[in-house]
Amino acid sequence: MLDIKVTRTQTPKAKPDQTKLGFGTYYTDHMFVMDYTEGQGWHSPRIEPYHPISLDPAAMVFHYAQESFEGMKAYRTADGRVLLFRPEKNAARLQSTHKRLCIPEIPVEDFVQAVRALVHEDKDWVPSEPDTSLYLRPFTIATEAHLGVKPSNTYQFIIIASPSGAYYEEGMSPVKIYVEDEYVRATPGGTGFIKCGGNYAASLAGQVKAHELGYSQVLWLDGVERKYVEEVGSMNCFFKIDGVIRTAPCVGTVLPGITRMSCIELLRKWGYEVDCETRLPIADVMAAAKNGTLEEVFGTGTAAVISPVGELRYEGEIATVNGFQTGPVTQRLYDTLTGIQWGKIPDEMGWTQEVE
Ligand SMILES: *Cc1c(COP(=O)(O)O)cnc(C)c1O
């Protein structure tokens, strides 16, 4: 158990208009902070007024990108309760990120306690308009001032919270995806399976290129042969082909999404055949589009929950999915997951926990 010291703000901020929140624009009154010092371990857990951080310009995070992050949400139910969705899964994933980046791990129970404490403190900031949420961003940075390459001997773990608007302001609608065949996101032995800022820095060029061509996201192929589908931007990607639902296996180059995991569990419970062990060639996806067996394509991630894909472009060829309409499995997953998260349907899976 962490002994969290709480210092409350003397100057609470005005709450933003809940119908115009957007994403990642506003931040709550408080933040959680915990320090790591070699020889001492993680220490000084505290909640403080939200404030800028001051670091030495030689802090190693700026030079060698020793940084990890997580993304999760707190949801307000119609009767005013606040729920978290599988926070222990985020805690476990942060541990695997830390392991890969030589950052000391944070115990699962401490992570969950810290998240719960911050949400408790800023509970009034969890918005109540339909489909809004409090987005939570836990992250760790290497703070030692040192210009040699090695693991830092000091770190700071911080959680900030941002009230966020409905992802689909005009209702869920399919997106157009550009299949990237030049840049790669991840290679075997690399960092594709963890959440670190560096992965995103390396993905920007592909994203900019896709935007210029009128596509909202990139579908990444495997980094070795550029042959197999991996994932989309900050989402995992599912393909329903001839009745079977397929998604890339998490074998080192694909981020193990908690939404992905939850979709697989729900789909299997509903009796669908799910193949998340075999790699899927992009050529098979394009061929399925041609012969009419590409039934549905959707992305999964905390931000959008489920994002239907209406079009894929690969090497100049265009595949339209389900007549650019959201498919029935896509819709059912969206309704079920958001139903559980916002407490609209019973949580038979035991995935949510309430924050008092
Ligand atoms: C965070 C993330 C996802 C989605 O993970 P969730 O736990 O479902 O939010 C997928 N791909 C990448 C690259 C990510 O960073």
The ligand as an SDF file (V2000), in Angstrom:
LIG
                    3D

 15 15  0  0  0  0  0  0  0  0999 V2000
   -2.4080    1.8050  -26.7930 C   0  0  0  0  0  0  0  0  0  0  0  0
   -2.2770    1.1870  -28.1210 C   0  0  0  0  0  0  0  0  0  0  0  0
   -3.2470    0.3100  -28.6520 C   0  0  0  0  0  0  0  0  0  0  0  0
   -4.5550    0.0310  -27.9810 C   0  0  0  0  0  0  0  0  0  0  0  0
   -4.4620   -0.4910  -26.6940 O   0  0  0  0  0  0  0  0  0  0  0  0
   -5.7000   -0.3960  -25.7040 P   0  0  0  0  0  0  0  0  0  0  0  0
   -5.1970   -1.0020  -24.4530 O   0  0  0  0  0  0  0  0  0  0  0  0
   -6.8200   -1.1640  -26.3050 O   0  0  0  0  0  0  0  0  0  0  0  0
   -6.0300    1.0590  -25.5640 O   0  0  0  0  0  0  0  0  0  0  0  0
   -2.9830   -0.2860  -29.8740 C   0  0  0  0  0  0  0  0  0  0  0  0
   -1.8570   -0.0330  -30.5600 N   0  0  0  0  0  0  0  0  0  0  0  0
   -0.9160    0.8270  -30.0970 C   0  0  0  0  0  0  0  0  0  0  0  0
    0.3090    1.0540  -30.9080 C   0  0  0  0  0  0  0  0  0  0  0  0
   -1.0880    1.4610  -28.8640 C   0  0  0  0  0  0  0  0  0  0  0  0
   -0.1610    2.3190  -28.4320 O   0  0  0  0  0  0  0  0  0  0  0  0
  1  2  1  0
  2  3  1  0
  2 14  2  0
  3  4  1  0
  3 10  2  0
  4  5  1  0
  5  6  1  0
  6  7  2  0
  6  8  1  0
  6  9  1  0
 10 11  1  0
 11 12  2  0
 12 13  1  0
 12 14  1  0
 14 15  1  0
M  END
$$$$
